[in-house]
Amino acid sequence: MGGNAEQKRKCLPPIARGEALGSFGVTEPGIGSDAAALRTRAVLQNNEYVLNGRKRYESLAHV
């Protein structure tokens, strides 16, 4: 799990006890849970980042 030591110390124990939900969302269509397959890129052009890719909304509305 990512995060610094303080975040892990705060967040992981409640998740391990089943008192909290840990998740991540991949917002690119057709990727599923394979974050390594993301195709969206950010390219620095003229001191600004230009994003190229597709996104969709994610939610935990069913939980």
PDBQT receptor file of N, H, CA, C and O in Angstrom, charges set to zero:
ATOM      1  N   MET A   1       0.842  -1.162   0.000  1.00  0.00    +0.000 N 
ATOM      2  CA  MET A   1       0.000   0.000   0.000  1.00  0.00    +0.000 C 
ATOM      3  C   MET A   1       0.887   1.225   0.000  1.00  0.00    +0.000 C 
ATOM      4  O   MET A   1       1.889   1.269   0.713  1.00  0.00    +0.000 OA
ATOM      5  N   GLY A   2       0.526   2.222  -0.797  1.00  0.00    +0.000 N 
ATOM      6  H   GLY A   2      -0.288   2.186  -1.376  1.00  0.00    +0.000 HD
ATOM      7  CA  GLY A   2       1.295   3.461  -0.871  1.00  0.00    +0.000 C 
ATOM      8  C   GLY A   2       1.044   4.358   0.322  1.00  0.00    +0.000 C 
ATOM      9  O   GLY A   2       0.179   4.084   1.154  1.00  0.00    +0.000 OA
ATOM     10  N   GLY A   3       1.802   5.419   0.395  1.00  0.00    +0.000 N 
ATOM     11  H   GLY A   3       2.505   5.642  -0.281  1.00  0.00    +0.000 HD
ATOM     12  CA  GLY A   3       1.656   6.389   1.464  1.00  0.00    +0.000 C 
ATOM     13  C   GLY A   3       2.906   6.450   2.319  1.00  0.00    +0.000 C 
ATOM     14  O   GLY A   3       3.748   5.553   2.295  1.00  0.00    +0.000 OA
ATOM     15  N   ASN A   4       3.002   7.537   3.077  1.00  0.00    +0.000 N 
ATOM     16  H   ASN A   4       2.318   8.266   3.096  1.00  0.00    +0.000 HD
ATOM     17  CA  ASN A   4       4.153   7.661   3.971  1.00  0.00    +0.000 C 
ATOM     18  C   ASN A   4       3.895   6.883   5.259  1.00  0.00    +0.000 C 
ATOM     19  O   ASN A   4       2.808   6.339   5.454  1.00  0.00    +0.000 OA
ATOM     20  N   ALA A   5       4.888   6.833   6.130  1.00  0.00    +0.000 N 
ATOM     21  H   ALA A   5       5.771   7.275   5.972  1.00  0.00    +0.000 HD
ATOM     22  CA  ALA A   5       4.786   6.030   7.357  1.00  0.00    +0.000 C 
ATOM     23  C   ALA A   5       3.619   6.478   8.233  1.00  0.00    +0.000 C 
ATOM     24  O   ALA A   5       2.908   5.638   8.785  1.00  0.00    +0.000 OA
ATOM     25  N   GLU A   6       3.412   7.779   8.367  1.00  0.00    +0.000 N 
ATOM     26  H   GLU A   6       3.989   8.461   7.918  1.00  0.00    +0.000 HD
ATOM     27  CA  GLU A   6       2.317   8.282   9.200  1.00  0.00    +0.000 C 
ATOM     28  C   GLU A   6       0.953   7.875   8.636  1.00  0.00    +0.000 C 
ATOM     29  O   GLU A   6       0.063   7.482   9.391  1.00  0.00    +0.000 OA
ATOM     30  N   GLN A   7       0.788   7.967   7.319  1.00  0.00    +0.000 N 
ATOM     31  H   GLN A   7       1.510   8.286   6.706  1.00  0.00    +0.000 HD
ATOM     32  CA  GLN A   7      -0.475   7.559   6.693  1.00  0.00    +0.000 C 
ATOM     33  C   GLN A   7      -0.733   6.071   6.897  1.00  0.00    +0.000 C 
ATOM     34  O   GLN A   7      -1.860   5.671   7.187  1.00  0.00    +0.000 OA
ATOM     35  N   LYS A   8       0.294   5.258   6.747  1.00  0.00    +0.000 N 
ATOM     36  H   LYS A   8       1.210   5.584   6.511  1.00  0.00    +0.000 HD
ATOM     37  CA  LYS A   8       0.142   3.817   6.948  1.00  0.00    +0.000 C 
ATOM     38  C   LYS A   8      -0.209   3.494   8.394  1.00  0.00    +0.000 C 
ATOM     39  O   LYS A   8      -1.066   2.649   8.654  1.00  0.00    +0.000 OA
ATOM     40  N   ARG A   9       0.455   4.169   9.340  1.00  0.00    +0.000 N 
ATOM     41  H   ARG A   9       1.151   4.855   9.128  1.00  0.00    +0.000 HD
ATOM     42  CA  ARG A   9       0.190   3.951  10.760  1.00  0.00    +0.000 C 
ATOM     43  C   ARG A   9      -1.256   4.321  11.103  1.00  0.00    +0.000 C 
ATOM     44  O   ARG A   9      -1.887   3.663  11.930  1.00  0.00    +0.000 OA
ATOM     45  N   LYS A  10      -1.767   5.352  10.482  1.00  0.00    +0.000 N 
ATOM     46  H   LYS A  10      -1.254   5.887   9.810  1.00  0.00    +0.000 HD
ATOM     47  CA  LYS A  10      -3.127   5.814  10.758  1.00  0.00    +0.000 C 
ATOM     48  C   LYS A  10      -4.181   4.967  10.047  1.00  0.00    +0.000 C 
ATOM     49  O   LYS A  10      -5.213   4.646  10.637  1.00  0.00    +0.000 OA
ATOM     50  N   CYS A  11      -3.939   4.607   8.809  1.00  0.00    +0.000 N 
ATOM     51  H   CYS A  11      -3.101   4.867   8.330  1.00  0.00    +0.000 HD
ATOM     52  CA  CYS A  11      -4.978   3.988   7.971  1.00  0.00    +0.000 C 
ATOM     53  C   CYS A  11      -5.004   2.461   7.985  1.00  0.00    +0.000 C 
ATOM     54  O   CYS A  11      -6.084   1.871   7.946  1.00  0.00    +0.000 OA
ATOM     55  N   LEU A  12      -3.862   1.818   8.038  1.00  0.00    +0.000 N 
ATOM     56  H   LEU A  12      -2.985   2.297   8.070  1.00  0.00    +0.000 HD
ATOM     57  CA  LEU A  12      -3.837   0.360   7.902  1.00  0.00    +0.000 C 
ATOM     58  C   LEU A  12      -4.486  -0.411   9.047  1.00  0.00    +0.000 C 
ATOM     59  O   LEU A  12      -5.200  -1.375   8.772  1.00  0.00    +0.000 OA
ATOM     60  N   PRO A  13      -4.283  -0.047  10.320  1.00  0.00    +0.000 N 
ATOM     61  CA  PRO A  13      -4.923  -0.833  11.386  1.00  0.00    +0.000 C 
ATOM     62  C   PRO A  13      -6.449  -0.917  11.272  1.00  0.00    +0.000 C 
ATOM     63  O   PRO A  13      -6.983  -2.018  11.404  1.00  0.00    +0.000 OA
ATOM     64  N   PRO A  14      -7.189   0.185  11.033  1.00  0.00    +0.000 N 
ATOM     65  CA  PRO A  14      -8.644   0.051  10.891  1.00  0.00    +0.000 C 
ATOM     66  C   PRO A  14      -9.043  -0.801   9.683  1.00  0.00    +0.000 C 
ATOM     67  O   PRO A  14     -10.048  -1.511   9.734  1.00  0.00    +0.000 OA
ATOM     68  N   ILE A  15      -8.277  -0.738   8.613  1.00  0.00    +0.000 N 
ATOM     69  H   ILE A  15      -7.461  -0.162   8.572  1.00  0.00    +0.000 HD
ATOM     70  CA  ILE A  15      -8.570  -1.569   7.441  1.00  0.00    +0.000 C 
ATOM     71  C   ILE A  15      -8.370  -3.038   7.800  1.00  0.00    +0.000 C 
ATOM     72  O   ILE A  15      -9.203  -3.880   7.464  1.00  0.00    +0.000 OA
ATOM     73  N   ALA A  16      -7.261  -3.350   8.485  1.00  0.00    +0.000 N 
ATOM     74  H   ALA A  16      -6.585  -2.666   8.758  1.00  0.00    +0.000 HD
ATOM     75  CA  ALA A  16      -6.967  -4.734   8.874  1.00  0.00    +0.000 C 
ATOM     76  C   ALA A  16      -8.015  -5.292   9.837  1.00  0.00    +0.000 C 
ATOM     77  O   ALA A  16      -8.298  -6.490   9.816  1.00  0.00    +0.000 OA
ATOM     78  N   ARG A  17      -8.592  -4.435  10.680  1.00  0.00    +0.000 N 
ATOM     79  H   ARG A  17      -8.362  -3.462  10.697  1.00  0.00    +0.000 HD
ATOM     80  CA  ARG A  17      -9.623  -4.876  11.622  1.00  0.00    +0.000 C 
ATOM     81  C   ARG A  17     -11.013  -4.946  10.987  1.00  0.00    +0.000 C 
ATOM     82  O   ARG A  17     -11.969  -5.361  11.642  1.00  0.00    +0.000 OA
ATOM     83  N   GLY A  18     -11.132  -4.549   9.736  1.00  0.00    +0.000 N 
ATOM     84  H   GLY A  18     -10.355  -4.212   9.204  1.00  0.00    +0.000 HD
ATOM     85  CA  GLY A  18     -12.429  -4.562   9.064  1.00  0.00    +0.000 C 
ATOM     86  C   GLY A  18     -13.315  -3.394   9.446  1.00  0.00    +0.000 C 
ATOM     87  O   GLY A  18     -14.523  -3.436   9.216  1.00  0.00    +0.000 OA
ATOM     88  N   GLU A  19     -12.740  -2.361  10.021  1.00  0.00    +0.000 N 
ATOM     89  H   GLU A  19     -11.758  -2.328  10.207  1.00  0.00    +0.000 HD
ATOM     90  CA  GLU A  19     -13.496  -1.186  10.448  1.00  0.00    +0.000 C 
ATOM     91  C   GLU A  19     -13.509  -0.080   9.400  1.00  0.00    +0.000 C 
ATOM     92  O   GLU A  19     -14.271   0.879   9.523  1.00  0.00    +0.000 OA
ATOM     93  N   ALA A  20     -12.683  -0.202   8.381  1.00  0.00    +0.000 N 
ATOM     94  H   ALA A  20     -12.064  -0.982   8.281  1.00  0.00    +0.000 HD
ATOM     95  CA  ALA A  20     -12.589   0.805   7.325  1.00  0.00    +0.000 C 
ATOM     96  C   ALA A  20     -12.398   0.096   5.993  1.00  0.00    +0.000 C 
ATOM     97  O   ALA A  20     -12.005  -1.070   5.950  1.00  0.00    +0.000 OA
ATOM     98  N   LEU A  21     -12.673   0.793   4.932  1.00  0.00    +0.000 N 
ATOM     99  H   LEU A  21     -12.993   1.740   4.968  1.00  0.00    +0.000 HD
ATOM    100  CA  LEU A  21     -12.549   0.252   3.586  1.00  0.00    +0.000 C 
ATOM    101  C   LEU A  21     -11.385   0.923   2.878  1.00  0.00    +0.000 C 
ATOM    102  O   LEU A  21     -11.318   2.150   2.817  1.00  0.00    +0.000 OA
ATOM    103  N   GLY A  22     -10.480   0.138   2.352  1.00  0.00    +0.000 N 
ATOM    104  H   GLY A  22     -10.534  -0.860   2.402  1.00  0.00    +0.000 HD
ATOM    105  CA  GLY A  22      -9.395   0.667   1.545  1.00  0.00    +0.000 C 
ATOM    106  C   GLY A  22      -9.681   0.364   0.081  1.00  0.00    +0.000 C 
ATOM    107  O   GLY A  22     -10.115  -0.738  -0.255  1.00  0.00    +0.000 OA
ATOM    108  N   SER A  23      -9.444   1.325  -0.777  1.00  0.00    +0.000 N 
ATOM    109  H   SER A  23      -9.092   2.220  -0.505  1.00  0.00    +0.000 HD
ATOM    110  CA  SER A  23      -9.719   1.107  -2.201  1.00  0.00    +0.000 C 
ATOM    111  C   SER A  23      -8.882   2.043  -3.057  1.00  0.00    +0.000 C 
ATOM    112  O   SER A  23      -8.267   2.984  -2.556  1.00  0.00    +0.000 OA
ATOM    113  N   PHE A  24      -8.869   1.776  -4.332  1.00  0.00    +0.000 N 
ATOM    114  H   PHE A  24      -9.369   1.012  -4.739  1.00  0.00    +0.000 HD
ATOM    115  CA  PHE A  24      -8.308   2.709  -5.299  1.00  0.00    +0.000 C 
ATOM    116  C   PHE A  24      -9.189   2.633  -6.528  1.00  0.00    +0.000 C 
ATOM    117  O   PHE A  24      -9.819   1.609  -6.791  1.00  0.00    +0.000 OA
ATOM    118  N   GLY A  25      -9.228   3.700  -7.264  1.00  0.00    +0.000 N 
ATOM    119  H   GLY A  25      -8.716   4.532  -7.051  1.00  0.00    +0.000 HD
ATOM    120  CA  GLY A  25     -10.068   3.720  -8.456  1.00  0.00    +0.000 C 
ATOM    121  C   GLY A  25      -9.248   4.000  -9.698  1.00  0.00    +0.000 C 
ATOM    122  O   GLY A  25      -8.423   4.914  -9.717  1.00  0.00    +0.000 OA
ATOM    123  N   VAL A  26      -9.474   3.221 -10.720  1.00  0.00    +0.000 N 
ATOM    124  H   VAL A  26     -10.144   2.478 -10.704  1.00  0.00    +0.000 HD
ATOM    125  CA  VAL A  26      -8.844   3.438 -12.012  1.00  0.00    +0.000 C 
ATOM    126  C   VAL A  26      -9.928   4.002 -12.914  1.00  0.00    +0.000 C 
ATOM    127  O   VAL A  26     -10.927   3.335 -13.183  1.00  0.00    +0.000 OA
ATOM    128  N   THR A  27      -9.737   5.218 -13.376  1.00  0.00    +0.000 N 
ATOM    129  H   THR A  27      -8.925   5.760 -13.157  1.00  0.00    +0.000 HD
ATOM    130  CA  THR A  27     -10.813   5.925 -14.068  1.00  0.00    +0.000 C 
ATOM    131  C   THR A  27     -10.701   5.899 -15.589  1.00  0.00    +0.000 C 
ATOM    132  O   THR A  27     -11.293   6.741 -16.264  1.00  0.00    +0.000 OA
ATOM    133  N   GLU A  28      -9.963   4.961 -16.126  1.00  0.00    +0.000 N 
ATOM    134  H   GLU A  28      -9.482   4.277 -15.578  1.00  0.00    +0.000 HD
ATOM    135  CA  GLU A  28      -9.828   4.862 -17.577  1.00  0.00    +0.000 C 
ATOM    136  C   GLU A  28     -10.655   3.679 -18.073  1.00  0.00    +0.000 C 
ATOM    137  O   GLU A  28     -10.498   2.567 -17.569  1.00  0.00    +0.000 OA
ATOM    138  N   PRO A  29     -11.532   3.898 -19.052  1.00  0.00    +0.000 N 
ATOM    139  CA  PRO A  29     -12.395   2.811 -19.533  1.00  0.00    +0.000 C 
ATOM    140  C   PRO A  29     -11.598   1.617 -20.057  1.00  0.00    +0.000 C 
ATOM    141  O   PRO A  29     -10.562   1.785 -20.699  1.00  0.00    +0.000 OA
ATOM    142  N   GLY A  30     -12.093   0.415 -19.778  1.00  0.00    +0.000 N 
ATOM    143  H   GLY A  30     -12.936   0.279 -19.256  1.00  0.00    +0.000 HD
ATOM    144  CA  GLY A  30     -11.509  -0.799 -20.326  1.00  0.00    +0.000 C 
ATOM    145  C   GLY A  30     -10.278  -1.314 -19.601  1.00  0.00    +0.000 C 
ATOM    146  O   GLY A  30      -9.692  -2.305 -20.040  1.00  0.00    +0.000 OA
ATOM    147  N   ILE A  31      -9.863  -0.688 -18.518  1.00  0.00    +0.000 N 
ATOM    148  H   ILE A  31     -10.339   0.116 -18.163  1.00  0.00    +0.000 HD
ATOM    149  CA  ILE A  31      -8.642  -1.080 -17.822  1.00  0.00    +0.000 C 
ATOM    150  C   ILE A  31      -8.916  -2.088 -16.714  1.00  0.00    +0.000 C 
ATOM    151  O   ILE A  31      -8.050  -2.899 -16.388  1.00  0.00    +0.000 OA
ATOM    152  N   GLY A  32     -10.104  -2.047 -16.135  1.00  0.00    +0.000 N 
ATOM    153  H   GLY A  32     -10.808  -1.388 -16.399  1.00  0.00    +0.000 HD
ATOM    154  CA  GLY A  32     -10.395  -2.909 -14.993  1.00  0.00    +0.000 C 
ATOM    155  C   GLY A  32      -9.564  -2.482 -13.805  1.00  0.00    +0.000 C 
ATOM    156  O   GLY A  32      -9.519  -1.296 -13.478  1.00  0.00    +0.000 OA
ATOM    157  N   SER A  33      -8.904  -3.427 -13.151  1.00  0.00    +0.000 N 
ATOM    158  H   SER A  33      -8.941  -4.391 -13.417  1.00  0.00    +0.000 HD
ATOM    159  CA  SER A  33      -8.077  -3.089 -11.988  1.00  0.00    +0.000 C 
ATOM    160  C   SER A  33      -6.586  -3.075 -12.314  1.00  0.00    +0.000 C 
ATOM    161  O   SER A  33      -5.757  -3.032 -11.405  1.00  0.00    +0.000 OA
ATOM    162  N   ASP A  34      -6.236  -3.112 -13.596  1.00  0.00    +0.000 N 
ATOM    163  H   ASP A  34      -6.910  -3.147 -14.335  1.00  0.00    +0.000 HD
ATOM    164  CA  ASP A  34      -4.834  -3.149 -14.017  1.00  0.00    +0.000 C 
ATOM    165  C   ASP A  34      -4.294  -1.729 -14.197  1.00  0.00    +0.000 C 
ATOM    166  O   ASP A  34      -4.292  -1.199 -15.308  1.00  0.00    +0.000 OA
ATOM    167  N   ALA A  35      -3.838  -1.118 -13.104  1.00  0.00    +0.000 N 
ATOM    168  H   ALA A  35      -3.840  -1.549 -12.201  1.00  0.00    +0.000 HD
ATOM    169  CA  ALA A  35      -3.345   0.259 -13.162  1.00  0.00    +0.000 C 
ATOM    170  C   ALA A  35      -2.143   0.402 -14.097  1.00  0.00    +0.000 C 
ATOM    171  O   ALA A  35      -1.911   1.488 -14.627  1.00  0.00    +0.000 OA
ATOM    172  N   ALA A  36      -1.382  -0.659 -14.309  1.00  0.00    +0.000 N 
ATOM    173  H   ALA A  36      -1.570  -1.542 -13.879  1.00  0.00    +0.000 HD
ATOM    174  CA  ALA A  36      -0.222  -0.595 -15.204  1.00  0.00    +0.000 C 
ATOM    175  C   ALA A  36      -0.636  -0.459 -16.665  1.00  0.00    +0.000 C 
ATOM    176  O   ALA A  36       0.188  -0.109 -17.510  1.00  0.00    +0.000 OA
ATOM    177  N   ALA A  37      -1.898  -0.729 -16.970  1.00  0.00    +0.000 N 
ATOM    178  H   ALA A  37      -2.567  -1.013 -16.283  1.00  0.00    +0.000 HD
ATOM    179  CA  ALA A  37      -2.366  -0.657 -18.355  1.00  0.00    +0.000 C 
ATOM    180  C   ALA A  37      -2.905   0.721 -18.735  1.00  0.00    +0.000 C 
ATOM    181  O   ALA A  37      -3.378   0.907 -19.856  1.00  0.00    +0.000 OA
ATOM    182  N   LEU A  38      -2.842   1.684 -17.824  1.00  0.00    +0.000 N 
ATOM    183  H   LEU A  38      -2.458   1.533 -16.913  1.00  0.00    +0.000 HD
ATOM    184  CA  LEU A  38      -3.335   3.028 -18.133  1.00  0.00    +0.000 C 
ATOM    185  C   LEU A  38      -2.617   3.603 -19.347  1.00  0.00    +0.000 C 
ATOM    186  O   LEU A  38      -1.403   3.454 -19.488  1.00  0.00    +0.000 OA
ATOM    187  N   ARG A  39      -3.365   4.253 -20.212  1.00  0.00    +0.000 N 
ATOM    188  H   ARG A  39      -4.351   4.373 -20.098  1.00  0.00    +0.000 HD
ATOM    189  CA  ARG A  39      -2.780   4.863 -21.406  1.00  0.00    +0.000 C 
ATOM    190  C   ARG A  39      -2.757   6.386 -21.333  1.00  0.00    +0.000 C 
ATOM    191  O   ARG A  39      -2.062   7.030 -22.119  1.00  0.00    +0.000 OA
ATOM    192  N   THR A  40      -3.504   6.968 -20.405  1.00  0.00    +0.000 N 
ATOM    193  H   THR A  40      -4.069   6.445 -19.766  1.00  0.00    +0.000 HD
ATOM    194  CA  THR A  40      -3.528   8.418 -20.269  1.00  0.00    +0.000 C 
ATOM    195  C   THR A  40      -2.140   8.914 -19.885  1.00  0.00    +0.000 C 
ATOM    196  O   THR A  40      -1.481   8.337 -19.020  1.00  0.00    +0.000 OA
ATOM    197  N   ARG A  41      -1.709   9.973 -20.525  1.00  0.00    +0.000 N 
ATOM    198  H   ARG A  41      -2.244  10.443 -21.227  1.00  0.00    +0.000 HD
ATOM    199  CA  ARG A  41      -0.386  10.532 -20.271  1.00  0.00    +0.000 C 
ATOM    200  C   ARG A  41      -0.484  12.035 -20.034  1.00  0.00    +0.000 C 
ATOM    201  O   ARG A  41      -1.394  12.696 -20.534  1.00  0.00    +0.000 OA
ATOM    202  N   ALA A  42       0.455  12.559 -19.273  1.00  0.00    +0.000 N 
ATOM    203  H   ALA A  42       1.194  12.022 -18.867  1.00  0.00    +0.000 HD
ATOM    204  CA  ALA A  42       0.609  13.999 -19.070  1.00  0.00    +0.000 C 
ATOM    205  C   ALA A  42       1.960  14.384 -19.660  1.00  0.00    +0.000 C 
ATOM    206  O   ALA A  42       2.991  13.823 -19.289  1.00  0.00    +0.000 OA
ATOM    207  N   VAL A  43       1.947  15.346 -20.582  1.00  0.00    +0.000 N 
ATOM    208  H   VAL A  43       1.109  15.802 -20.884  1.00  0.00    +0.000 HD
ATOM    209  CA  VAL A  43       3.166  15.779 -21.260  1.00  0.00    +0.000 C 
ATOM    210  C   VAL A  43       3.359  17.267 -20.999  1.00  0.00    +0.000 C 
ATOM    211  O   VAL A  43       2.430  18.056 -21.174  1.00  0.00    +0.000 OA
ATOM    212  N   LEU A  44       4.555  17.652 -20.583  1.00  0.00    +0.000 N 
ATOM    213  H   LEU A  44       5.310  17.011 -20.440  1.00  0.00    +0.000 HD
ATOM    214  CA  LEU A  44       4.857  19.055 -20.329  1.00  0.00    +0.000 C 
ATOM    215  C   LEU A  44       5.094  19.769 -21.655  1.00  0.00    +0.000 C 
ATOM    216  O   LEU A  44       6.001  19.420 -22.411  1.00  0.00    +0.000 OA
ATOM    217  N   GLN A  45       4.259  20.779 -21.924  1.00  0.00    +0.000 N 
ATOM    218  H   GLN A  45       3.522  21.063 -21.310  1.00  0.00    +0.000 HD
ATOM    219  CA  GLN A  45       4.392  21.579 -23.142  1.00  0.00    +0.000 C 
ATOM    220  C   GLN A  45       4.281  23.051 -22.769  1.00  0.00    +0.000 C 
ATOM    221  O   GLN A  45       3.256  23.478 -22.237  1.00  0.00    +0.000 OA
ATOM    222  N   ASN A  46       5.309  23.820 -23.039  1.00  0.00    +0.000 N 
ATOM    223  H   ASN A  46       6.141  23.473 -23.471  1.00  0.00    +0.000 HD
ATOM    224  CA  ASN A  46       5.293  25.261 -22.761  1.00  0.00    +0.000 C 
ATOM    225  C   ASN A  46       4.921  25.567 -21.311  1.00  0.00    +0.000 C 
ATOM    226  O   ASN A  46       4.058  26.407 -21.059  1.00  0.00    +0.000 OA
ATOM    227  N   ASN A  47       5.554  24.902 -20.374  1.00  0.00    +0.000 N 
ATOM    228  H   ASN A  47       6.255  24.219 -20.579  1.00  0.00    +0.000 HD
ATOM    229  CA  ASN A  47       5.327  25.105 -18.933  1.00  0.00    +0.000 C 
ATOM    230  C   ASN A  47       3.939  24.713 -18.459  1.00  0.00    +0.000 C 
ATOM    231  O   ASN A  47       3.534  25.124 -17.371  1.00  0.00    +0.000 OA
ATOM    232  N   GLU A  48       3.197  23.937 -19.230  1.00  0.00    +0.000 N 
ATOM    233  H   GLU A  48       3.525  23.603 -20.113  1.00  0.00    +0.000 HD
ATOM    234  CA  GLU A  48       1.883  23.431 -18.830  1.00  0.00    +0.000 C 
ATOM    235  C   GLU A  48       1.815  21.947 -19.148  1.00  0.00    +0.000 C 
ATOM    236  O   GLU A  48       2.406  21.485 -20.124  1.00  0.00    +0.000 OA
ATOM    237  N   TYR A  49       1.097  21.204 -18.323  1.00  0.00    +0.000 N 
ATOM    238  H   TYR A  49       0.617  21.578 -17.529  1.00  0.00    +0.000 HD
ATOM    239  CA  TYR A  49       0.899  19.789 -18.602  1.00  0.00    +0.000 C 
ATOM    240  C   TYR A  49      -0.346  19.609 -19.455  1.00  0.00    +0.000 C 
ATOM    241  O   TYR A  49      -1.406  20.152 -19.144  1.00  0.00    +0.000 OA
ATOM    242  N   VAL A  50      -0.212  18.852 -20.521  1.00  0.00    +0.000 N 
ATOM    243  H   VAL A  50       0.649  18.411 -20.773  1.00  0.00    +0.000 HD
ATOM    244  CA  VAL A  50      -1.323  18.527 -21.408  1.00  0.00    +0.000 C 
ATOM    245  C   VAL A  50      -1.653  17.049 -21.200  1.00  0.00    +0.000 C 
ATOM    246  O   VAL A  50      -0.791  16.184 -21.355  1.00  0.00    +0.000 OA
ATOM    247  N   LEU A  51      -2.904  16.772 -20.848  1.00  0.00    +0.000 N 
ATOM    248  H   LEU A  51      -3.604  17.475 -20.722  1.00  0.00    +0.000 HD
ATOM    249  CA  LEU A  51      -3.352  15.397 -20.634  1.00  0.00    +0.000 C 
ATOM    250  C   LEU A  51      -3.923  14.836 -21.918  1.00  0.00    +0.000 C 
ATOM    251  O   LEU A  51      -4.636  15.526 -22.646  1.00  0.00    +0.000 OA
ATOM    252  N   ASN A  52      -3.606  13.576 -22.195  1.00  0.00    +0.000 N 
ATOM    253  H   ASN A  52      -3.027  13.015 -21.604  1.00  0.00    +0.000 HD
ATOM    254  CA  ASN A  52      -4.115  12.906 -23.379  1.00  0.00    +0.000 C 
ATOM    255  C   ASN A  52      -4.640  11.550 -22.931  1.00  0.00    +0.000 C 
ATOM    256  O   ASN A  52      -3.868  10.691 -22.504  1.00  0.00    +0.000 OA
ATOM    257  N   GLY A  53      -5.941  11.358 -23.027  1.00  0.00    +0.000 N 
ATOM    258  H   GLY A  53      -6.568  12.055 -23.374  1.00  0.00    +0.000 HD
ATOM    259  CA  GLY A  53      -6.513  10.086 -22.620  1.00  0.00    +0.000 C 
ATOM    260  C   GLY A  53      -8.001  10.199 -22.388  1.00  0.00    +0.000 C 
ATOM    261  O   GLY A  53      -8.609  11.235 -22.662  1.00  0.00    +0.000 OA
ATOM    262  N   ARG A  54      -8.583   9.133 -21.885  1.00  0.00    +0.000 N 
ATOM    263  H   ARG A  54      -8.089   8.292 -21.662  1.00  0.00    +0.000 HD
ATOM    264  CA  ARG A  54     -10.020   9.080 -21.618  1.00  0.00    +0.000 C 
ATOM    265  C   ARG A  54     -10.242   8.789 -20.141  1.00  0.00    +0.000 C 
ATOM    266  O   ARG A  54      -9.466   8.069 -19.514  1.00  0.00    +0.000 OA
ATOM    267  N   LYS A  55     -11.298   9.350 -19.601  1.00  0.00    +0.000 N 
ATOM    268  H   LYS A  55     -11.929   9.935 -20.111  1.00  0.00    +0.000 HD
ATOM    269  CA  LYS A  55     -11.630   9.141 -18.195  1.00  0.00    +0.000 C 
ATOM    270  C   LYS A  55     -13.109   8.824 -18.064  1.00  0.00    +0.000 C 
ATOM    271  O   LYS A  55     -13.909   9.150 -18.942  1.00  0.00    +0.000 OA
ATOM    272  N   ARG A  56     -13.462   8.183 -16.954  1.00  0.00    +0.000 N 
ATOM    273  H   ARG A  56     -12.813   7.919 -16.241  1.00  0.00    +0.000 HD
ATOM    274  CA  ARG A  56     -14.863   7.968 -16.600  1.00  0.00    +0.000 C 
ATOM    275  C   ARG A  56     -14.974   8.185 -15.100  1.00  0.00    +0.000 C 
ATOM    276  O   ARG A  56     -13.980   8.112 -14.377  1.00  0.00    +0.000 OA
ATOM    277  N   TYR A  57     -16.169   8.446 -14.644  1.00  0.00    +0.000 N 
ATOM    278  H   TYR A  57     -16.976   8.504 -15.231  1.00  0.00    +0.000 HD
ATOM    279  CA  TYR A  57     -16.365   8.691 -13.216  1.00  0.00    +0.000 C 
ATOM    280  C   TYR A  57     -16.345   7.386 -12.440  1.00  0.00    +0.000 C 
ATOM    281  O   TYR A  57     -16.813   6.356 -12.924  1.00  0.00    +0.000 OA
ATOM    282  N   GLU A  58     -15.801   7.436 -11.242  1.00  0.00    +0.000 N 
ATOM    283  H   GLU A  58     -15.421   8.273 -10.848  1.00  0.00    +0.000 HD
ATOM    284  CA  GLU A  58     -15.756   6.303 -10.321  1.00  0.00    +0.000 C 
ATOM    285  C   GLU A  58     -16.504   6.683  -9.056  1.00  0.00    +0.000 C 
ATOM    286  O   GLU A  58     -16.520   7.850  -8.666  1.00  0.00    +0.000 OA
ATOM    287  N   SER A  59     -17.121   5.705  -8.418  1.00  0.00    +0.000 N 
ATOM    288  H   SER A  59     -17.108   4.756  -8.735  1.00  0.00    +0.000 HD
ATOM    289  CA  SER A  59     -17.755   5.969  -7.124  1.00  0.00    +0.000 C 
ATOM    290  C   SER A  59     -17.861   4.680  -6.327  1.00  0.00    +0.000 C 
ATOM    291  O   SER A  59     -17.681   3.585  -6.859  1.00  0.00    +0.000 OA
ATOM    292  N   LEU A  60     -18.151   4.828  -5.064  1.00  0.00    +0.000 N 
ATOM    293  H   LEU A  60     -18.298   5.718  -4.632  1.00  0.00    +0.000 HD
ATOM    294  CA  LEU A  60     -18.429   3.694  -4.189  1.00  0.00    +0.000 C 
ATOM    295  C   LEU A  60     -19.889   3.750  -3.774  1.00  0.00    +0.000 C 
ATOM    296  O   LEU A  60     -20.229   3.389  -2.647  1.00  0.00    +0.000 OA
ATOM    297  N   ALA A  61     -20.747   4.195  -4.666  1.00  0.00    +0.000 N 
ATOM    298  H   ALA A  61     -20.471   4.487  -5.582  1.00  0.00    +0.000 HD
ATOM    299  CA  ALA A  61     -22.159   4.406  -4.347  1.00  0.00    +0.000 C 
ATOM    300  C   ALA A  61     -22.844   3.130  -3.866  1.00  0.00    +0.000 C 
ATOM    301  O   ALA A  61     -23.781   3.205  -3.071  1.00  0.00    +0.000 OA
ATOM    302  N   HIS A  62     -22.403   1.970  -4.326  1.00  0.00    +0.000 N 
ATOM    303  H   HIS A  62     -21.642   1.909  -4.971  1.00  0.00    +0.000 HD
ATOM    304  CA  HIS A  62     -23.048   0.711  -3.944  1.00  0.00    +0.000 C 
ATOM    305  C   HIS A  62     -22.613   0.208  -2.570  1.00  0.00    +0.000 C 
ATOM    306  O   HIS A  62     -23.226  -0.720  -2.044  1.00  0.00    +0.000 OA
ATOM    307  N   VAL A  63     -21.582   0.788  -1.979  1.00  0.00    +0.000 N 
ATOM    308  H   VAL A  63     -21.084   1.543  -2.406  1.00  0.00    +0.000 HD
ATOM    309  CA  VAL A  63     -21.081   0.313  -0.682  1.00  0.00    +0.000 C 
ATOM    310  C   VAL A  63     -21.853   0.962   0.440  1.00  0.00    +0.000 C 
ATOM    311  O   VAL A  63     -21.583   0.694   1.611  1.00  0.00    +0.000 OA
TER     312      VAL A  63
